Structures are given as C-alpha cells and as structure tokens.
Amino acid sequence: MKTLIVTPLVMALAACATPASQEKTFILPQSLATLSANAPLACQFQKSLDDGKATKTTQWYFWRSPDRTENRDELTNQGEIWSKDAAGRFFYARLFYNEKVVLEFAPGDLAALGTNVKWDELYSLIDTKKLGHEWPLTGTENVSGSTLEHYAGQLKSGNAITVDWLPQLKLAAGITKKQPEGLTKLSLSSCGAATSVAVKPITEAQLNDFRHIDFTDLGDMESDPMVQHLEKIMGTHEHEGH
C-alpha cells in the first residue's frame, strides 16, 4: 500500500547541522529580555538555504503556547500545528496553504508511524536534554540584554550541530544545519507577545475553509487528485508486504 512519508517540519530543523562560525555577530530583538518562557510567543525567523550555487531566503513563523505550537514557511507556504491534551496525547496537522488542505493525524496515527514526539523539541525547536550533555557549551554572551548560550556537538547521524540558545525563553535563536539540498540556517529576527505581531497564526474560521483529510483515510483515497498531489509534495514509499 502506498503511504505518505510524514516528516514533521519543525522536528526536522535540527536533523543535521554544521558548526556556525565562532566569529558570528549576533543581533537579537531588544524585547526578548521582557518576555517569559511560559507566556504565549510569536516569533519570526529568517531561513536561508545555500545549495552552493545560490542562496534562497524566506521567512519562517513560529507561534507557541503551553499546549500548542504552530509554524509557517513562506517559501513552501506550508505549516504545522502540534497540540497536546490533558492526558498528554499529541495531535498533528500539516497545513497546505496553496491547496487550502489540512492533513490531520490523531495520536494513534503518530504511534503507527513511529513518530517520536518530544514536546520540548516542538516548544524549543531543539532537543533541550542534549544541551550541556551530548552538545557541550562552547560559550556564553549577553546580547541586547539577553543571555545567549552557544552549544556544539554531533548527532547520531555523525553530522555536527550548533545551537544558539536563549535559556530565559527556552528557545533556539539560531540553528545551522546541512541537508542534502544544501546548508540551511535559521536565525531569530523578531519575537514578542502573541497579540503584538502583525503576522497571526491561522484562525478557526480560516481553518474551517480548508479541506480536512484524515491520515487514516489516505489508503482509500489514492485516486483522489488532491491526495496524489500531496504525495508528490511530501514523497511516498511502499510498505513491504502490501
């Protein structure tokens, strides 16, 4: 049976990385020192991809609250919503803005896919348990009134990773990574209270205008042109024995 390969966008941010220059000059938003790690935040990052021939730059938006995170990439015009309920169960929605489609995953779907969900990674953009352990601290500085810590190490893949970390906000301000398509960098450009930013997360009314597709229904929808289109976007693979 043909099945969509599901790779959550935010969980792939720290998949593999290369070290940033130790001479990098960091510029952070002035407002960070007044923010709280537990309060809802709305942040904008600059995301760049260098394939060795040219560099593409786009904006990547990130919104979070204690039980929900959302992101949106302007280049692909795709996004995600992650949420958890009181029982600690995770729900995932992949948003396709051009197509006005949302692909929804229940907790059982994520378990069947073997998706290892770590809320701190969704909330902070990196696996915080590795900071100071697998990824040693390489330096600390004060930037725009905020403490910024620098970590560098290796992942299981053998690729190096560097993270510029804001301990007060429990948020990565910078991630540099190497992917097959090139070198990708994510750098924080603005961050504030959720109500103070111009670019807002998707509303319930906007989401209701999208076509909703349940992941569990995909196997019965292989002839659907939209599902075929999503397969081309996300990739497909064949399960053995089906």
N, C-alpha and C positions, 0 to 999 in steps of 0.2 A: 504494500500500500504506500502510495506517495504521501509524504508528510512534510509540512513546512519546517525548515530548520529555524528554531527560535533562539536568537541570541539577544537578550535584553541590551539595549543600547548603553544604559548607564553602567551596567555591570561589566561592559567591555572596555570602559575607559582606561582601567588600569591593567588590561590584559597583558600588555608587554610594552616596555618603555626603555628609553635610552637616557643617560645622565644629562642633566642640564649643565650649562657652563657655570662654574663656581663664581665667575665674574659677572653673572647676570645681575642687572639692576632691577629691583622690584619696585613697582609702583602700585599701591593699593588704595582703594577708595577711603577717603577721610572718615566716613561714617561708621566704619567697622567697629571701632572701639566702644560705640554706644549700643551695639546690638547684643542680643543674648542667644546662646546656643539653643535654648528651648523655645524661643519665640518663632512664629512663622516668618520665613525669609523668602525674598525674591531676589535672585542673583542672575547676572548676565556675564557670560564668559566669551572671550574671543577664542575661536577654534581655528587652527590653521593646519593644512595638510601640504607637505612638501614632498612631491614624488621624484625629486631630483631634477626635474625639468622646469617646473613652475610651482608656485605656491598659491593655494586656494584658501581664502579666509572667509569665515562666516561667523554668525552669532549663535551661541548656544545658551538657552534659557533654562533656569532651574528654580523650581519653587518647592518648598518643603514645610511641613508642619509635623507635629509629633507622630501622626499615624498616616501620613500621606506625602508622597513626593511626585513631582511631575517635571518633565523636561521636554524641550522642543528644539530641534535643529533647523535653522533657517535654510541651510543648503539642501537638505533632503526633504524638508517640510514634513518631517515625521516627529513623533513624540511618544512619550510613555506616561502612564500613571501607575504607580505602585501604591497599594494601601494595605493596611492590616486591621483586623477586627480585635475585639477584646480578648478573644481566645488565642490570639497570636497567629491566625491564619492569614496567608498572603493572597492578594488578588492583583492581577496584572492586566493592563490594557495597552495595546500597541495602537497608536493613532497615526492615520494616514490622511493628512490634511488635503492633499490634492484630490484624492479619491473620495474624501468625506466618508471614510470607513474606520471603524474601531474593531479590532480583533481582541476578544476578551478571553482570559484564562482564569479558571477557578482554581482553588487550592489543589484539587485532585489532578488537574491538567499539569500544573507545575511539578507535582510529585512524579507523575508519569513520565515527564520529560527529563527527570533527574536534575531539575534546576535547583541549585544550592543557594537559597535566598538568605542573605545576611543583611538584616535591617541597617546595621551601622554602615555597611558599604553603600547602601542606597541613600542613606541620610547624609553621609560624609563624602561620598564619591570614591572612597578607597577603603580597604580593609584596615580599620584602625588598630586591630590587635597585632598587626605586624610592625607598627611604628615602635621604634626603640628595641625591637627584638630581631626579626628577620631583616628589617630595614633599619640600620643604625642611624642615630642622629649625627649629622655632619656639620651642623651649625645653627645658631640662633641669632636673630637680629630684631630690632624694633623698627617697624615701617609704618609711618602715618599713625603712630600711637598704638599699633597692634603688634603683639609678639608673633613672629613668623619663624617657624622651625623648618629645617631642611633635612630630609631623610633620603637615603640612597641604599639600594640593595639589589637583590635578584629574586626573580620569581621561579616557580618550578620549571618553567619553560627554559630557564637559563638566560633569559633576557633581563637587562638591567632596568631598574625603575628609580625615578626620583620624584619626590612629592614635596611641595611647598605647603606647609600645614599651619592652619590657624587654630591653635588649641582652644582659644576662648569661644570660638564658634563651632568647633568640631567640624571643620570644613576644609577641604583641599582648595587652596588658592591657585595651585598650578600643578599640572601633571604633564609629563613629556613621555611619549611612547613611540615605539617603532612598530609599524604594521606592514603587511606585505605590500600595501599600496603606497607606503611612504611614511615619513615622520610626521606625527600628529602632536600638536601642543594645545593645551587647554589652559587659559590664563584668565583669572578673575578680573573683570573690568568695572563692575558695579554691583552693589548689594545693599539691600535695605529692607525695611519692614514691608510685609506683603502688600499693604494697602498704598504704598508710596511710589510704586513703579508704574511706568507707562504701559509696558507690555504685561498683560494679565494672563493667568492660566485660563484654560478653556472653561467656559461656563456650562452649567447643566443644560441650559437652553441650546447652546451650540452643540453640545454632545448629543442631545436628543435629535438633532438634524442629521447626524451621521447614521450610516447603515451599520448595524451591530451584527457581528458574526461571532458565534461561539466557537472556540477552538475544537470542541468535541464534535461539531457538525461538519468539520472540513472534509472528513472522509466521504461524506455523502454529497459533497458539493464540487467534485473535481471537474465537472462540466461547466460550472459557473464561470463566466468570463472574468469576473472580478477576482475570484479565488485564483484563477490561472495567472492573472496579473500580479497578485500578491506573491505568488510562488516565484515569479521572475524577480521581484524586488528582494525577497528575503532569502531565496535559494530553496532547493528541495533536495531530498535524499530518499533512497529506497530502503525500507526496513527488510532485513533478511527474513525469509520465511513467509512473506506476504505477497 
